Amino acid sequence: MGKEVTFGTAVLPDSFIPFTGNTMDVDPGFFMPETMVGTRDVGVFPVYGQEKDVGAIDGPLFPTNGVELLVYAIGTDTVTGSGPTYTHTVAQAVIVPSVTIEKNIGGTQSLQFAGARVGKYSIKAAATDTEAQFTCDLTAQSYAILDSPSAISIVNEEPFVFAEYVLDWNGNQLAQSSNFTLDIDNGIKATYTMNGTHEAQFVTATILKISGTFDVVWDSLDNATYGYFSQMEAQLDAALSLSLTHPASGGSITLTMPHVRLTRDVIDPKVADVVMETVSFTAHRYIGTASTISAVIVNGRSAQY
């Protein structure tokens, strides 16, 4: 993966993702108009329409490996520091960056997707025997076949696990939380025009929607701190943040949403089980304020994302 200088102009990768799934693929847009020509055959005139270069990448969430996709889901990066660690402050952008994605197949050939933008970026962080995970939906403008894949270079680091998570709501740490999900949706839309190709002319981020859920051990319906049901009914507007931090300056990610509303609180008791509640939330932007979501990433990369 590499950030493009010009939309749709492929660049060499400067980051590599230890992924668990990659469905980036090409749909050539094949179709046949259904016509009546004196036979029972539906297919008589094979033609091609919109080429769709889309897919999703799944993987563990690291401080460095592949974290650019989170950056490019939000916007722009400002890097500070003098090493060995650097701080990347990620802010919203009107136009999210475009990237080149190279899908290395068996170290023999690659599918190179240019003009790719992050449509939806999702994080799952659970107190189980699983690492923090992300899923990133991408829409690209074009593809190419590379007979010589780029050499792979992975940073030697570990993904985040639940003992390293801190979830904070309304200034209080949710030490009783067991699960957190977050969706960053850019509403990517591919626009096709009469440009002499089957490829999309524009790949545009049309909206920004931030939502998610967190699970907690139920405590109270109306406690001042833990009564999420009453906070939802009272239309409380507060900040929500998730921090993932390796020990000994091993890297960290902090996601901050300054204005969040709780939208649903599901309390569903089960036989022979601890009473849990699943709280849904949606972040929003106050007119005149800087952002709906921002991030701070600390890792060993000195270059700006």
C-alpha positions in Angstrom: 0.0 0.0 0.0 1.2 3.5 -0.8 -0.3 7.0 -0.7 -0.8 8.5 -4.2 0.4 11.9 -5.2 -2.1 12.1 -8.0 -5.4 10.2 -7.9 -5.3 7.1 -10.0 -1.5 7.2 -10.6 0.0 4.1 -9.1 2.9 4.3 -6.6 5.2 1.8 -5.0 4.2 0.5 -1.6 5.7 1.9 1.6 3.7 -0.2 4.0 2.6 -3.9 4.2 -0.3 -5.5 5.9 -0.2 -9.0 7.6 -3.8 -9.7 6.5 -6.3 -12.4 7.2 -8.4 -11.8 4.1 -8.2 -9.8 0.9 -11.2 -9.8 -1.5 -10.0 -7.0 -3.7 -11.0 -8.1 -7.2 -12.1 -7.0 -10.7 -15.6 -7.3 -12.0 -15.4 -6.5 -15.8 -19.1 -5.5 -15.9 -20.2 -8.1 -18.4 -23.9 -8.2 -19.4 -26.1 -9.1 -22.4 -29.2 -7.0 -23.4 -32.2 -9.3 -23.4 -33.6 -9.1 -27.0 -36.1 -11.0 -29.2 -34.2 -12.3 -32.3 -36.2 -15.4 -33.2 -34.5 -17.8 -30.8 -34.8 -18.8 -27.2 -31.3 -17.6 -26.4 -31.1 -14.8 -23.9 -27.5 -14.2 -24.7 -26.9 -12.8 -28.2 -25.0 -9.6 -27.8 -22.2 -9.8 -25.2 -21.1 -6.4 -24.0 -19.3 -4.8 -21.1 -20.3 -1.8 -18.9 -18.9 -0.6 -15.6 -15.6 -2.2 -14.4 -15.8 -2.5 -10.7 -12.4 -2.7 -8.8 -13.6 -3.3 -5.2 -13.1 -5.5 -2.2 -12.2 -5.6 1.5 -9.0 -6.2 3.5 -9.2 -7.8 7.0 -6.3 -8.1 9.4 -5.0 -7.5 13.0 -4.7 -4.0 14.2 -1.0 -3.0 14.6 0.7 0.3 15.7 2.5 0.4 12.3 1.7 -2.5 9.9 -1.3 -1.4 7.8 -2.4 1.4 10.1 -2.3 3.8 7.1 -5.8 2.5 6.2 -7.1 4.0 9.4 -5.4 7.2 8.7 -6.7 7.4 5.2 -10.2 6.5 6.4 -10.2 9.8 8.4 -8.0 12.2 6.4 -4.7 13.8 7.0 -1.6 13.2 9.2 0.7 15.6 11.0 3.8 13.9 12.4 6.0 15.1 15.3 8.8 13.7 17.3 12.5 13.0 17.1 12.6 9.2 17.6 12.6 6.4 18.4 8.8 7.0 18.4 6.8 9.5 16.5 3.3 10.9 17.0 0.9 11.0 14.1 -2.1 13.3 14.7 -4.8 12.4 12.3 -7.5 14.9 11.4 -10.6 14.9 9.2 -10.2 15.9 5.5 -12.9 17.0 3.0 -11.2 14.8 0.4 -9.8 11.5 1.8 -6.5 10.4 0.2 -6.3 7.9 -2.6 -3.9 4.9 -2.3 -2.4 2.2 -4.4 -3.2 -1.4 -3.1 -1.0 -4.2 -4.4 -2.4 -7.7 -3.9 0.5 -10.1 -3.9 -0.6 -13.5 -5.0 1.9 -16.2 -4.0 4.9 -14.0 -4.5 4.5 -14.7 -8.3 2.3 -11.9 -9.5 0.3 -9.0 -8.1 -2.9 -7.2 -8.9 -2.2 -3.5 -8.5 -5.3 -1.3 -7.7 -4.8 2.4 -8.3 -7.1 5.2 -7.2 -8.4 3.3 -4.2 -10.3 5.1 -1.4 -11.5 3.8 2.0 -15.3 3.3 1.9 -15.9 1.8 5.4 -13.3 1.1 8.1 -14.4 -1.1 11.0 -12.7 -2.0 14.2 -13.5 -4.8 16.6 -11.9 -4.9 20.0 -13.1 -7.7 22.4 -11.9 -9.1 25.7 -11.4 -12.6 24.2 -8.5 -14.7 22.8 -8.5 -12.5 19.7 -6.4 -9.6 18.7 -7.9 -6.2 17.8 -9.1 -6.5 14.2 -10.1 -4.2 11.3 -12.0 -4.6 8.1 -11.5 -2.0 5.4 -13.8 -1.8 2.3 -12.0 -0.2 -0.7 -13.1 1.1 -4.1 -10.5 1.6 -6.7 -10.4 3.3 -10.1 -8.3 0.8 -12.1 -6.1 -2.2 -12.0 -2.9 -3.6 -13.5 -1.0 -6.9 -13.5 2.5 -6.9 -12.1 4.8 -9.8 -13.1 7.3 -8.7 -10.4 5.6 -8.1 -7.1 7.1 -5.6 -4.7 9.4 -7.0 -2.0 7.5 -7.6 1.3 8.8 -5.8 4.4 6.9 -6.3 7.7 7.6 -4.3 10.9 8.4 -6.7 13.8 5.7 -5.8 16.2 2.6 -7.3 17.8 -1.1 -6.6 17.3 -3.1 -5.1 20.2 -4.9 -7.4 22.7 -7.6 -6.6 25.2 -5.4 -6.0 28.3 -4.1 -3.0 26.4 -7.5 -1.3 25.8 -9.0 1.6 27.6 -12.5 2.7 26.8 -13.6 6.0 28.2 -17.2 7.5 28.1 -18.1 10.9 29.6 -14.8 11.1 31.4 -15.1 7.7 33.1 -13.2 4.5 32.2 -15.5 1.6 31.3 -13.5 -1.0 33.1 -16.5 -3.3 32.9 -16.6 -3.2 29.1 -16.0 -6.4 27.2 -16.5 -5.5 23.5 -16.2 -2.4 21.3 -17.0 -1.9 17.6 -16.5 1.2 15.5 -17.6 2.0 11.9 -16.1 4.9 9.9 -18.3 5.2 6.8 -17.2 7.6 4.0 -20.0 6.7 1.7 -17.7 6.1 -1.3 -19.4 6.4 -4.7 -17.8 5.5 -8.0 -19.0 7.7 -10.9 -18.7 6.5 -14.5 -18.5 8.9 -17.4 -17.9 8.9 -21.1 -14.1 9.0 -20.7 -13.2 6.3 -23.2 -12.7 3.5 -20.7 -14.9 1.2 -18.6 -13.2 2.5 -15.4 -14.7 4.9 -12.9 -13.8 8.5 -13.6 -14.3 9.6 -10.0 -14.2 7.8 -6.6 -15.8 10.2 -4.2 -16.3 10.2 -0.4 -19.8 11.6 -0.2 -20.6 11.5 3.6 -19.0 10.7 7.0 -20.9 8.6 9.4 -19.4 7.4 12.7 -21.2 4.8 14.8 -20.6 1.7 16.8 -21.4 -0.3 20.0 -19.9 -1.3 23.3 -20.9 -4.1 25.6 -20.6 -3.7 29.4 -21.6 -5.7 32.5 -24.9 -4.3 33.6 -24.9 -2.3 36.8 -27.9 0.1 36.9 -30.5 1.8 34.8 -30.1 5.2 36.4 -26.8 5.4 38.2 -25.0 8.7 37.5 -21.9 6.9 36.1 -23.1 3.5 34.9 -26.8 4.2 34.1 -26.4 4.2 30.3 -30.1 3.7 29.8 -30.9 6.9 31.7 -28.1 8.8 30.0 -29.6 7.7 26.6 -33.1 8.9 27.7 -31.6 12.2 29.0 -30.0 12.8 25.6 -26.6 13.1 27.2 -23.9 14.5 24.8 -20.4 13.4 25.8 -17.0 12.3 24.6 -16.1 8.7 23.8 -12.6 7.4 23.2 -10.7 4.1 22.8 -7.0 3.8 23.5 -4.9 0.8 22.5 -1.4 1.0 24.1 1.5 -1.4 24.0 3.8 -1.3 27.1 7.2 0.3 27.1 6.6 2.7 24.2 5.7 -0.1 21.9 3.2 2.0 20.0 -0.4 3.2 20.6 -3.6 4.2 18.8 -6.2 6.6 20.4 -9.5 7.3 18.7 -11.5 10.3 20.0 -15.1 11.3 19.3 -15.8 14.6 21.2 -19.6 14.5 20.7 -21.5 11.2 21.0 -25.1 10.3 21.7 -26.2 6.9 23.0 -28.9 5.7 20.5 -30.0 2.3 22.0 -29.4 0.2 25.1 -30.3 -3.5 24.8 -30.4 -5.4 28.1 -31.2 -9.1 27.3 -30.7 -11.3 30.4 -29.9 -15.0 29.7 -30.2 -18.1 31.9 -27.1 -18.9 33.9 -25.2 -15.9 32.6 -24.1 -12.5 33.7 -26.5 -9.7 32.8 -24.9 -7.6 30.0 -26.0 -4.6 28.0 -25.1 -3.6 24.5 -25.0 0.2 24.0 -25.2 1.6 20.5 -23.8 5.1 19.8 -23.5 7.7 17.0 -20.9 10.4 16.9 -21.7 13.8 15.5 -20.1 17.2 14.8 -21.0 20.4 16.4 -21.2 23.3 13.9 -17.9 25.2 14.2 -16.0 22.5 15.8 -13.0 20.7 14.3 -14.2 17.1 13.8 -16.5 14.2 14.5 -13.5 11.8 15.0 -9.7 12.2 15.3 -6.9 9.8 16.0 -3.4 9.9 17.5 -1.0 7.1 16.5 2.4 6.6 18.1 4.8 4.3 16.3 8.3 4.2 14.9 7.5 5.7 11.5 9.1 9.1 11.0 7.5 9.9 7.6 4.1 11.5 7.3 1.2 9.3 6.3 
